Amino acid sequence: QVQLVESGGGLVQIGGSLNLSCAASGSAWTIHSMGWYRQAPGKQRDMVAIDTTNGGPKYADDVKGRFTISRDDARNTVHLQMQSLKPDDTAVYYCRGAGGRYAYWGQGTQLTVSS
């Protein structure tokens, strides 16, 4: 089992920046990819950014150039640096870890971008 805990959400003004973090515990060594997803009210959960062990980072088109994902394998953490935030970025952000046949989700952290 793997446990994922996100932190760093909050309220930010348009154009602002915020960093999210996700810490993995338990059998974290089984995870080969970690990433961030988000879900806005009434919408499906979509991929924001993922980082795989061999494939490198991938981003959703609407966050390219604004968001940066990074991993610290020594600390079993993944971070999401977000810049130039827009109201459309408002959502609950979820950390996801995957390894083998299993995928794990954190509880989510709210980001609200205010005008």
C-alpha positions as MATLAB code, in Angstrom:
seq = 'QVQLVESGGGLVQIGGSLNLSCAASGSAWTIHSMGWYRQAPGKQRDMVAIDTTNGGPKYADDVKGRFTISRDDARNTVHLQMQSLKPDDTAVYYCRGAGGRYAYWGQGTQLTVSS';
ca = [
       0.000    0.000    0.000;
       1.018    3.539   -0.726;
      -0.275    6.648    0.980;
      -0.130   10.028   -0.727;
      -0.612   13.309    1.100;
      -0.856   16.628   -0.730;
      -0.156   20.034    0.704;
       0.166   23.611   -0.447;
      -3.238   24.499   -1.824;
      -4.911   27.777   -1.087;
      -6.271   31.037   -2.421;
      -4.210   32.937   -4.995;
      -4.851   35.993   -7.115;
      -4.807   35.894  -10.886;
      -1.244   35.851  -12.131;
       0.077   34.546   -8.856;
       2.164   31.486   -8.074;
       1.788   28.525   -5.795;
       3.602   25.278   -5.134;
       1.948   21.970   -4.358;
       3.706   19.041   -2.752;
       2.860   15.390   -2.416;
       4.592   12.978   -0.090;
       4.410    9.241   -0.584;
       4.750    6.755    2.238;
       4.285    3.062    2.717;
       5.513    1.025   -0.238;
       6.597    4.140   -2.099;
       9.423    2.224   -3.767;
       6.835    0.470   -5.955;
       5.816    3.717   -7.666;
       7.311    4.408  -11.073;
       5.278    7.429  -12.065;
       3.826   10.295  -10.098;
       1.671   13.093  -11.269;
      -0.943   15.696  -10.653;
      -4.557   15.728  -11.740;
      -7.274   18.254  -11.107;
     -11.015   18.312  -10.948;
     -13.124   21.431  -11.172;
     -16.737   21.447   -9.982;
     -18.968   19.593  -12.411;
     -16.054   18.431  -14.539;
     -14.070   15.259  -14.898;
     -10.676   14.729  -13.344;
      -7.970   15.591  -15.854;
      -4.241   15.098  -16.009;
      -2.186   18.203  -15.295;
       1.368   16.890  -15.230;
       3.015   13.523  -14.823;
       6.573   12.401  -14.405;
       7.661    8.878  -15.142;
      10.920    7.280  -14.189;
      12.084    6.901  -17.782;
       9.755    9.048  -19.861;
      10.253   12.438  -18.284;
       7.564   15.029  -17.628;
       4.373   15.474  -19.605;
       1.961   18.365  -19.320;
      -1.570   19.183  -20.296;
      -1.622   21.725  -23.099;
      -3.225   24.434  -21.005;
      -0.492   24.397  -18.358;
       2.581   24.065  -20.548;
       5.012   26.853  -19.847;
       3.267   27.748  -16.583;
       3.518   24.599  -14.472;
       6.573   22.530  -13.654;
       6.564   19.079  -12.105;
       9.548   17.784  -10.218;
      10.305   14.665   -8.227;
      12.601   13.961   -5.332;
      12.948   10.210   -5.282;
      15.146   10.285   -2.202;
      12.262   11.851   -0.258;
       9.449   10.176   -2.207;
       7.922   13.528   -3.027;
       6.580   15.221   -6.109;
       6.035   18.932   -6.492;
       4.050   21.129   -8.814;
       5.226   24.682   -9.306;
       2.442   26.806  -10.729;
       2.870   30.271  -12.174;
       0.703   32.772  -14.016;
      -2.373   31.258  -12.453;
      -5.751   31.773  -14.074;
      -9.320   31.368  -12.784;
      -9.597   28.231  -14.952;
      -6.897   26.662  -12.788;
      -9.323   26.618   -9.867;
      -9.879   22.994   -8.898;
      -9.093   20.298   -6.419;
      -5.621   19.011   -7.228;
      -4.889   15.349   -6.679;
      -1.584   13.564   -6.493;
      -1.433   10.187   -8.198;
       1.178    7.496   -7.950;
       1.261    4.407  -10.128;
       3.324    1.260  -10.130;
       2.628   -2.117  -11.690;
      -1.102   -2.749  -11.687;
      -1.824   -0.256   -8.952;
      -2.638    3.417   -8.797;
      -2.969    5.493   -5.685;
      -4.576    8.864   -5.060;
      -4.155   11.502   -2.438;
      -7.089   13.181   -0.753;
      -6.767   16.344   -2.828;
      -5.962   19.953   -2.082;
      -8.023   22.940   -3.173;
      -6.603   25.707   -5.335;
      -8.727   28.774   -5.860;
      -7.608   31.521   -8.215;
      -9.528   34.693   -7.538;
     -10.140   37.641   -9.795;
];
